[in-house]
């Protein structure tokens, strides 16, 4: 594998794989900046830039280290994973070391195409160490498809350590087709660190989704925003347990909004904990059905009921 090729590379994959890369990582044949493409248990192609090094883990575990040099500005990293083999189960460990004062965008995502009868599963453990004053924007999309009866399972674990004055924005989206997911997110915030977590999930058929988010605000001036938006259809089940823990003079807000349809069920259990008299933490949760007035209005514009529902769901999860 040649890691010294030009920063813009053509990704030579089959039609299904190209579609999956587009769906979860917005890759259409070419990649700008650093990238690591993983497919069916191994790395297909990898490229490092002057300021961003991607390398295999030294401890021998499957996965990569992504090292962003201090002061790096306006660069991006793509690290998508695609599975096309039925019965493939893997656990991958990726560490991100973000240098002080860096400003970087990380685009992750995993797509499973399963046409067999055996379960396909990808469990990704992502650990972020964000240096003083650094800024990170992280996007993660999950998607499943395939005509087979085998389950498509995605279990992401995200661990975030934020030093003083750092900023991290995470948007984690489950598009559709994922049979089951257990999502664990843990973050520790230092002084004046700011964290935004936006989670958007769609479940349908008999799918299940569980999300646990624990945010520890450990430094004075730390702030966090946790927003969960979900749509549950058919017989699917969802459970959300976001927790904000204030251990210093800090601020946090948790908001959970869900649309429930058909025979699905949604359980939302936001929690707050204050261990400092100057901690200010608020939570709110709402579960409801699609607004009938919105449906009628869209139907008068010529949309069918199903089309109107899709428009409303799409806008809600946008």
C-alpha beads as a LAMMPS data file, in Angstrom:
LAMMPS data file: protein, C-alpha beads

318 atoms
317 bonds

1 atom types
1 bond types

-500.0 500.0 xlo xhi
-500.0 500.0 ylo yhi
-500.0 500.0 zlo zhi

Masses

1 110.0

Atoms # bond

1 1 1 0.000 0.000 0.000
2 1 1 1.421 3.386 -1.038
3 1 1 0.602 6.098 1.501
4 1 1 2.500 8.772 -0.468
5 1 1 0.126 9.134 -3.389
6 1 1 -1.511 12.437 -4.249
7 1 1 -3.999 13.788 -1.703
8 1 1 -6.838 13.269 -4.195
9 1 1 -7.323 9.561 -4.893
10 1 1 -9.694 7.440 -6.954
11 1 1 -11.295 4.653 -4.941
12 1 1 -11.615 1.563 -7.160
13 1 1 -14.514 -0.380 -5.669
14 1 1 -17.526 -2.193 -7.028
15 1 1 -20.889 -0.496 -7.545
16 1 1 -22.345 -1.574 -4.194
17 1 1 -19.271 -0.461 -2.334
18 1 1 -19.243 2.888 -4.113
19 1 1 -22.860 3.441 -3.132
20 1 1 -22.162 2.578 0.483
21 1 1 -19.192 4.967 0.633
22 1 1 -21.376 7.739 -0.761
23 1 1 -24.134 6.997 1.753
24 1 1 -22.068 7.034 4.941
25 1 1 -19.094 9.259 4.071
26 1 1 -20.059 11.373 1.049
27 1 1 -17.243 9.807 -0.978
28 1 1 -17.794 9.788 -4.741
29 1 1 -14.674 8.372 -6.327
30 1 1 -12.234 10.898 -4.905
31 1 1 -11.167 11.759 -1.378
32 1 1 -9.728 15.079 -0.292
33 1 1 -7.157 14.982 2.512
34 1 1 -6.235 12.099 4.795
35 1 1 -8.263 8.892 4.650
36 1 1 -8.471 5.248 5.642
37 1 1 -10.924 3.033 3.749
38 1 1 -11.753 -0.242 5.517
39 1 1 -13.702 -3.010 3.757
40 1 1 -14.619 -6.518 4.916
41 1 1 -12.111 -6.726 7.740
42 1 1 -9.087 -5.010 6.203
43 1 1 -7.745 -1.701 4.969
44 1 1 -8.276 -1.070 1.256
45 1 1 -6.386 2.195 0.965
46 1 1 -4.798 4.746 3.278
47 1 1 -3.288 8.185 2.858
48 1 1 -1.611 10.541 5.340
49 1 1 -0.985 14.244 4.832
50 1 1 1.786 16.458 6.147
51 1 1 -0.259 17.359 9.253
52 1 1 -2.389 14.240 9.705
53 1 1 -0.815 10.810 10.116
54 1 1 -2.893 7.624 9.940
55 1 1 -1.092 4.451 11.013
56 1 1 -1.820 0.926 12.197
57 1 1 -2.029 0.527 15.944
58 1 1 1.245 -0.362 17.648
59 1 1 -0.481 -2.697 20.118
60 1 1 -1.579 -5.082 17.379
61 1 1 -5.311 -4.539 17.868
62 1 1 -7.344 -4.042 14.697
63 1 1 -7.780 -0.348 13.987
64 1 1 -5.786 2.832 13.471
65 1 1 -4.249 5.823 15.208
66 1 1 -5.081 9.211 13.702
67 1 1 -2.592 11.851 14.825
68 1 1 -3.367 15.495 14.044
69 1 1 -0.414 17.843 14.508
70 1 1 -0.807 20.891 16.796
71 1 1 -1.969 23.970 14.928
72 1 1 -3.405 22.060 11.947
73 1 1 -6.122 24.161 10.301
74 1 1 -9.059 23.330 8.013
75 1 1 -8.115 19.739 7.205
76 1 1 -10.298 16.621 7.072
77 1 1 -10.059 12.883 7.695
78 1 1 -12.330 10.223 6.146
79 1 1 -12.418 6.820 7.896
80 1 1 -15.424 4.876 6.524
81 1 1 -16.031 1.150 7.011
82 1 1 -18.105 -1.071 4.735
83 1 1 -19.094 -4.727 5.143
84 1 1 -20.371 -6.743 2.189
85 1 1 -19.687 -10.285 3.422
86 1 1 -22.480 -12.041 5.303
87 1 1 -21.355 -13.528 8.606
88 1 1 -18.451 -11.122 9.092
89 1 1 -18.098 -9.889 12.688
90 1 1 -15.364 -7.478 13.720
91 1 1 -14.343 -5.103 16.502
92 1 1 -12.088 -2.188 15.589
93 1 1 -10.271 0.291 17.852
94 1 1 -9.532 3.769 16.487
95 1 1 -7.705 6.436 18.522
96 1 1 -7.651 10.116 17.601
97 1 1 -4.929 12.331 19.048
98 1 1 -5.774 15.957 18.272
99 1 1 -2.928 18.396 18.912
100 1 1 -3.353 21.712 20.726
101 1 1 -4.944 24.443 18.643
102 1 1 -5.804 22.136 15.739
103 1 1 -9.018 22.532 13.719
104 1 1 -10.131 19.347 11.957
105 1 1 -13.200 17.596 10.525
106 1 1 -13.505 13.806 10.879
107 1 1 -15.989 11.909 8.689
108 1 1 -16.647 8.370 9.851
109 1 1 -19.450 5.931 9.128
110 1 1 -20.240 2.272 8.632
111 1 1 -22.475 0.568 6.089
112 1 1 -23.434 -3.112 5.966
113 1 1 -24.721 -4.856 2.837
114 1 1 -25.932 -8.303 3.887
115 1 1 -27.493 -10.640 1.342
116 1 1 -26.967 -13.818 3.376
117 1 1 -28.569 -15.558 6.329
118 1 1 -25.747 -14.988 8.840
119 1 1 -25.379 -11.919 11.032
120 1 1 -22.916 -9.216 9.995
121 1 1 -21.611 -6.976 12.787
122 1 1 -19.207 -4.076 13.189
123 1 1 -18.310 -2.769 16.646
124 1 1 -16.230 0.383 16.545
125 1 1 -14.461 1.824 19.606
126 1 1 -13.407 5.426 18.986
127 1 1 -11.318 7.273 21.577
128 1 1 -10.693 11.006 21.191
129 1 1 -7.984 12.928 23.025
130 1 1 -8.590 16.579 22.158
131 1 1 -5.789 18.979 23.057
132 1 1 -6.009 22.439 24.594
133 1 1 -7.896 24.886 22.377
134 1 1 -8.453 22.340 19.598
135 1 1 -11.657 22.136 17.539
136 1 1 -13.135 18.885 16.231
137 1 1 -16.209 18.348 14.075
138 1 1 -17.130 14.653 13.908
139 1 1 -19.762 13.096 11.651
140 1 1 -20.756 9.426 11.894
141 1 1 -23.443 7.734 9.779
142 1 1 -24.694 4.156 10.057
143 1 1 -26.664 2.351 7.363
144 1 1 -27.781 -1.173 6.512
145 1 1 -29.196 -2.843 3.417
146 1 1 -29.414 -6.187 1.634
147 1 1 -31.988 -8.794 0.707
148 1 1 -30.721 -11.460 3.093
149 1 1 -32.270 -12.529 6.387
150 1 1 -29.026 -12.070 8.331
151 1 1 -28.991 -9.277 10.912
152 1 1 -27.036 -6.053 10.357
153 1 1 -25.599 -5.013 13.726
154 1 1 -23.653 -1.847 14.553
155 1 1 -22.451 -1.153 18.115
156 1 1 -20.420 2.077 18.385
157 1 1 -18.509 3.094 21.516
158 1 1 -17.252 6.687 21.702
159 1 1 -14.944 7.981 24.430
160 1 1 -13.986 11.669 24.489
161 1 1 -11.371 13.439 26.636
162 1 1 -11.353 17.215 26.216
163 1 1 -8.631 19.487 27.528
164 1 1 -9.146 23.143 28.508
165 1 1 -10.777 25.507 25.981
166 1 1 -11.367 22.756 23.426
167 1 1 -14.503 22.349 21.295
168 1 1 -16.106 19.193 19.903
169 1 1 -19.248 18.843 17.802
170 1 1 -20.487 15.297 17.175
171 1 1 -23.341 14.367 14.864
172 1 1 -24.161 10.654 14.956
173 1 1 -26.870 9.432 12.573
174 1 1 -28.514 6.056 11.974
175 1 1 -30.149 6.320 8.579
176 1 1 -32.006 3.005 8.193
177 1 1 -31.569 -0.731 7.807
178 1 1 -29.700 -1.424 11.060
179 1 1 -31.212 -4.487 12.781
180 1 1 -29.906 -3.592 16.228
181 1 1 -27.547 -1.095 17.802
182 1 1 -26.165 -0.436 21.263
183 1 1 -24.536 3.000 21.363
184 1 1 -22.264 3.988 24.283
185 1 1 -20.878 7.516 24.527
186 1 1 -18.759 8.836 27.410
187 1 1 -17.115 12.270 27.596
188 1 1 -14.983 14.126 30.157
189 1 1 -14.738 17.900 29.773
190 1 1 -11.946 20.069 31.168
191 1 1 -12.119 23.807 32.020
192 1 1 -14.094 25.854 29.443
193 1 1 -14.414 22.865 27.128
194 1 1 -17.549 22.824 24.968
195 1 1 -19.264 19.700 23.667
196 1 1 -22.280 19.293 21.377
197 1 1 -23.718 15.816 20.732
198 1 1 -26.537 15.452 18.213
199 1 1 -27.895 11.931 17.776
200 1 1 -30.453 11.116 15.059
201 1 1 -31.939 7.615 14.736
202 1 1 -34.514 5.938 12.518
203 1 1 -35.740 2.424 13.309
204 1 1 -38.303 0.295 11.481
205 1 1 -39.566 -3.292 11.185
206 1 1 -38.408 -5.238 14.286
207 1 1 -35.264 -3.196 14.863
208 1 1 -33.956 -2.174 18.287
209 1 1 -31.801 0.760 19.362
210 1 1 -30.306 1.550 22.775
211 1 1 -28.276 4.697 23.421
212 1 1 -26.370 5.530 26.622
213 1 1 -24.667 8.927 26.821
214 1 1 -22.705 9.987 29.921
215 1 1 -21.210 13.471 29.921
216 1 1 -18.932 14.441 32.826
217 1 1 -18.362 18.183 33.143
218 1 1 -15.216 18.184 35.266
219 1 1 -13.804 21.690 34.733
220 1 1 -15.089 25.151 35.609
221 1 1 -16.756 26.821 32.636
222 1 1 -17.382 23.538 30.810
223 1 1 -20.629 23.307 28.819
224 1 1 -22.474 20.553 26.980
225 1 1 -25.532 20.165 24.783
226 1 1 -27.055 16.737 24.121
227 1 1 -29.829 16.539 21.525
228 1 1 -31.530 13.274 20.580
229 1 1 -34.055 13.064 17.729
230 1 1 -35.555 9.769 16.702
231 1 1 -38.337 8.203 14.659
232 1 1 -39.654 4.733 15.527
233 1 1 -41.805 2.897 12.954
234 1 1 -43.497 -0.507 12.615
235 1 1 -42.628 -2.763 15.599
236 1 1 -39.242 -1.242 16.414
237 1 1 -38.081 -0.361 19.934
238 1 1 -35.868 2.481 21.132
239 1 1 -34.368 3.414 24.485
240 1 1 -32.410 6.575 25.288
241 1 1 -30.504 7.225 28.531
242 1 1 -28.561 10.512 28.315
243 1 1 -26.930 11.712 31.550
244 1 1 -25.161 15.009 32.306
245 1 1 -22.990 15.077 35.437
246 1 1 -21.848 18.464 36.702
247 1 1 -18.685 18.202 38.815
248 1 1 -17.756 21.907 38.587
249 1 1 -19.231 25.315 37.819
250 1 1 -20.687 24.285 34.467
251 1 1 -23.754 24.290 32.214
252 1 1 -25.523 21.458 30.356
253 1 1 -28.763 20.900 28.469
254 1 1 -30.338 17.591 27.424
255 1 1 -33.200 17.442 24.912
256 1 1 -34.863 14.239 23.667
257 1 1 -37.584 14.391 20.970
258 1 1 -39.134 11.298 19.367
259 1 1 -41.843 10.551 16.814
260 1 1 -43.620 7.259 17.457
261 1 1 -45.576 5.447 14.730
262 1 1 -47.462 2.187 14.188
263 1 1 -46.809 -0.391 16.969
264 1 1 -43.356 0.867 17.924
265 1 1 -42.210 1.872 21.410
266 1 1 -39.853 4.571 22.692
267 1 1 -38.399 4.928 26.170
268 1 1 -36.550 8.131 27.033
269 1 1 -34.831 8.512 30.415
270 1 1 -32.796 11.740 30.541
271 1 1 -31.003 12.292 33.854
272 1 1 -29.012 15.095 35.453
273 1 1 -26.615 15.088 38.390
274 1 1 -25.026 18.071 40.117
275 1 1 -22.009 17.625 42.374
276 1 1 -21.158 21.337 42.561
277 1 1 -23.363 24.217 43.780
278 1 1 -22.648 26.233 40.604
279 1 1 -23.617 23.464 38.192
280 1 1 -26.599 24.416 35.979
281 1 1 -28.146 21.429 34.213
282 1 1 -31.523 21.154 32.449
283 1 1 -33.258 18.256 30.710
284 1 1 -36.449 17.791 28.711
285 1 1 -38.055 14.970 26.748
286 1 1 -41.042 14.635 24.412
287 1 1 -42.570 11.680 22.565
288 1 1 -45.480 12.096 20.161
289 1 1 -46.966 11.160 16.828
290 1 1 -46.786 13.043 13.530
291 1 1 -48.851 16.221 13.569
292 1 1 -52.064 15.543 11.643
293 1 1 -52.350 19.167 10.510
294 1 1 -48.943 18.903 8.830
295 1 1 -50.042 15.724 7.054
296 1 1 -53.242 17.332 5.761
297 1 1 -51.369 20.404 4.544
298 1 1 -48.877 18.323 2.569
299 1 1 -51.624 16.095 1.159
300 1 1 -53.432 19.181 -0.164
301 1 1 -50.249 19.948 -2.099
302 1 1 -50.616 16.637 -3.942
303 1 1 -48.561 14.276 -1.786
304 1 1 -49.843 10.866 -0.747
305 1 1 -50.045 10.101 2.975
306 1 1 -46.874 8.026 2.770
307 1 1 -45.016 10.754 0.866
308 1 1 -46.181 13.361 3.376
309 1 1 -44.936 11.212 6.260
310 1 1 -41.536 10.880 4.622
311 1 1 -41.248 14.645 4.171
312 1 1 -42.101 15.272 7.836
313 1 1 -39.737 12.548 9.073
314 1 1 -36.936 13.837 6.863
315 1 1 -37.356 17.390 8.132
316 1 1 -37.485 16.192 11.753
317 1 1 -34.249 14.234 11.418
318 1 1 -32.490 16.928 9.381

Bonds

1 1 1 2
2 1 2 3
3 1 3 4
4 1 4 5
5 1 5 6
6 1 6 7
7 1 7 8
8 1 8 9
9 1 9 10
10 1 10 11
11 1 11 12
12 1 12 13
13 1 13 14
14 1 14 15
15 1 15 16
16 1 16 17
17 1 17 18
18 1 18 19
19 1 19 20
20 1 20 21
21 1 21 22
22 1 22 23
23 1 23 24
24 1 24 25
25 1 25 26
26 1 26 27
27 1 27 28
28 1 28 29
29 1 29 30
30 1 30 31
31 1 31 32
32 1 32 33
33 1 33 34
34 1 34 35
35 1 35 36
36 1 36 37
37 1 37 38
38 1 38 39
39 1 39 40
40 1 40 41
41 1 41 42
42 1 42 43
43 1 43 44
44 1 44 45
45 1 45 46
46 1 46 47
47 1 47 48
48 1 48 49
49 1 49 50
50 1 50 51
51 1 51 52
52 1 52 53
53 1 53 54
54 1 54 55
55 1 55 56
56 1 56 57
57 1 57 58
58 1 58 59
59 1 59 60
60 1 60 61
61 1 61 62
62 1 62 63
63 1 63 64
64 1 64 65
65 1 65 66
66 1 66 67
67 1 67 68
68 1 68 69
69 1 69 70
70 1 70 71
71 1 71 72
72 1 72 73
73 1 73 74
74 1 74 75
75 1 75 76
76 1 76 77
77 1 77 78
78 1 78 79
79 1 79 80
80 1 80 81
81 1 81 82
82 1 82 83
83 1 83 84
84 1 84 85
85 1 85 86
86 1 86 87
87 1 87 88
88 1 88 89
89 1 89 90
90 1 90 91
91 1 91 92
92 1 92 93
93 1 93 94
94 1 94 95
95 1 95 96
96 1 96 97
97 1 97 98
98 1 98 99
99 1 99 100
100 1 100 101
101 1 101 102
102 1 102 103
103 1 103 104
104 1 104 105
105 1 105 106
106 1 106 107
107 1 107 108
108 1 108 109
109 1 109 110
110 1 110 111
111 1 111 112
112 1 112 113
113 1 113 114
114 1 114 115
115 1 115 116
116 1 116 117
117 1 117 118
118 1 118 119
119 1 119 120
120 1 120 121
121 1 121 122
122 1 122 123
123 1 123 124
124 1 124 125
125 1 125 126
126 1 126 127
127 1 127 128
128 1 128 129
129 1 129 130
130 1 130 131
131 1 131 132
132 1 132 133
133 1 133 134
134 1 134 135
135 1 135 136
136 1 136 137
137 1 137 138
138 1 138 139
139 1 139 140
140 1 140 141
141 1 141 142
142 1 142 143
143 1 143 144
144 1 144 145
145 1 145 146
146 1 146 147
147 1 147 148
148 1 148 149
149 1 149 150
150 1 150 151
151 1 151 152
152 1 152 153
153 1 153 154
154 1 154 155
155 1 155 156
156 1 156 157
157 1 157 158
158 1 158 159
159 1 159 160
160 1 160 161
161 1 161 162
162 1 162 163
163 1 163 164
164 1 164 165
165 1 165 166
166 1 166 167
167 1 167 168
168 1 168 169
169 1 169 170
170 1 170 171
171 1 171 172
172 1 172 173
173 1 173 174
174 1 174 175
175 1 175 176
176 1 176 177
177 1 177 178
178 1 178 179
179 1 179 180
180 1 180 181
181 1 181 182
182 1 182 183
183 1 183 184
184 1 184 185
185 1 185 186
186 1 186 187
187 1 187 188
188 1 188 189
189 1 189 190
190 1 190 191
191 1 191 192
192 1 192 193
193 1 193 194
194 1 194 195
195 1 195 196
196 1 196 197
197 1 197 198
198 1 198 199
199 1 199 200
200 1 200 201
201 1 201 202
202 1 202 203
203 1 203 204
204 1 204 205
205 1 205 206
206 1 206 207
207 1 207 208
208 1 208 209
209 1 209 210
210 1 210 211
211 1 211 212
212 1 212 213
213 1 213 214
214 1 214 215
215 1 215 216
216 1 216 217
217 1 217 218
218 1 218 219
219 1 219 220
220 1 220 221
221 1 221 222
222 1 222 223
223 1 223 224
224 1 224 225
225 1 225 226
226 1 226 227
227 1 227 228
228 1 228 229
229 1 229 230
230 1 230 231
231 1 231 232
232 1 232 233
233 1 233 234
234 1 234 235
235 1 235 236
236 1 236 237
237 1 237 238
238 1 238 239
239 1 239 240
240 1 240 241
241 1 241 242
242 1 242 243
243 1 243 244
244 1 244 245
245 1 245 246
246 1 246 247
247 1 247 248
248 1 248 249
249 1 249 250
250 1 250 251
251 1 251 252
252 1 252 253
253 1 253 254
254 1 254 255
255 1 255 256
256 1 256 257
257 1 257 258
258 1 258 259
259 1 259 260
260 1 260 261
261 1 261 262
262 1 262 263
263 1 263 264
264 1 264 265
265 1 265 266
266 1 266 267
267 1 267 268
268 1 268 269
269 1 269 270
270 1 270 271
271 1 271 272
272 1 272 273
273 1 273 274
274 1 274 275
275 1 275 276
276 1 276 277
277 1 277 278
278 1 278 279
279 1 279 280
280 1 280 281
281 1 281 282
282 1 282 283
283 1 283 284
284 1 284 285
285 1 285 286
286 1 286 287
287 1 287 288
288 1 288 289
289 1 289 290
290 1 290 291
291 1 291 292
292 1 292 293
293 1 293 294
294 1 294 295
295 1 295 296
296 1 296 297
297 1 297 298
298 1 298 299
299 1 299 300
300 1 300 301
301 1 301 302
302 1 302 303
303 1 303 304
304 1 304 305
305 1 305 306
306 1 306 307
307 1 307 308
308 1 308 309
309 1 309 310
310 1 310 311
311 1 311 312
312 1 312 313
313 1 313 314
314 1 314 315
315 1 315 316
316 1 316 317
317 1 317 318
